[in-house]
Amino acid sequence: MTLTFELLSNEIWLIIFSYLSSRHVWRAFSGINRRLNQLLTSDLIHHTIDLKGIYYSEIFELLEDHDNNSHDRRWQAEFVSHAHAICLENKFDYEILIDRWIATKTNWQLSSLRIIYILREAITSMYSLLHALRLTTFLESRLHYLHLVFDDPWYTYYSILSEMVEKRISYPIMILEVTRGHQYQRWERIEDLYDIKHPLYWIHTVRLTLSLQHSSELILLLMPQALPLLEHLNVTIEQPQKDSISKRGQSIKCFELCEKDLRCTNAAGTNLRSFVLRQIELDDLLILFNTLTFPLLHTLTLVDIYDKSLDNLLAFQQSISPSNLPSLKHDQFQFLLRFPAKYEHEWIRRYYKIGWPFDNVGFHVDERIVELLSYSSPLDIIEAVFFVYSVPFDLLKHMRTVHNYELFTRHSTIIRKNFVCQNMEWLCKWSSSEIQLITSLKTMRNIETLRCLCVGINGTFSTVKSLLGSDTA
């Protein structure tokens, strides 16, 4: 019996396709026979339109004029009409993919499109996308997932967020990912959701990730009319602590999360089922959970929750109790709390094994790199802090910035097993210990893009991309 290439099983074809870009799959295999055409257009494959690894000759081929009956015109039209996602990686992708190919050559035939990714090098193309009225109108009923990646929560982030609020751009899943916080604590006021002249009204959004400048903006997210279908929320508070804000001569009242405002605006968490909250002060967290009810919340992740003392810990335990969060699953509650290092022995004496209701808790003292002013040296401030966290430690996938080596070396086995991350910033002191360095790098091998700032000798800054994604140890 002779087995021809075309008669390979679907499973083998799918393996072959997995090694190629969607663009190359369509170009090479479209039109060979009916069976392959059916496989290419089936739900077994999700095709992505992108320009990864493209050559100039391919760009020319995409943009040149073809006869309507030519193979090139047919596979391009079929590819676009069956594409599940578009990924824009850099500032040229929008012009080539959207303006000069999809709009001009295929007449917007994106009937299967459900996902758009715009990475940080291409993020300014979101302005063009928002003003492409034909595309936005077309996508209103079809797009399911919008993922935007920003370098920081500064001007571009606020401008695009403002446009999305004004135009009521709302899809079931919206990820506005910020890869790092403010590099320096700025003295000038930073615009936030309250400065946007239009009310938040994202009526289709079920899962949302975004950054806020201040904790008080949570009120706008939790107002019933703002996000009526919201079930999964991931929020990072970007601005410095309130004591830093007060040093600028500004009143902190407009930045504080206030119980009265939460009640007056009818804010509610009644539909939330999962909540990830990063970089918020513990007293603001307590106001949120003691004022609102979260009857359906089954998954809670608290990352880098900080306080100046241990005085609020008893109230924290009560706010996370079954009486306050009846649906919260014990194994779905994870936390990382941060205090000044001087409180380590007091916490051990008052809470460890006797006064702490959460099982399997870990703790340690480590150094944390803090940058205060744009003109300061690489060794700005290195402060000792005391961390208390849930174990097994599965929080790293929710952490945007990691300091030093202790979390890696203590929990490397668990982290290596479960950890997958797209972007991370690693701030560390230079270490002469090969074990610390090697263990940390092995742990981070599943990170696609790692931004590393190592200080202690000359203060160097580097970005490592696609270097840690190998399974070699």
Disulfide bonds with the S-S distance in Angstrom:
none
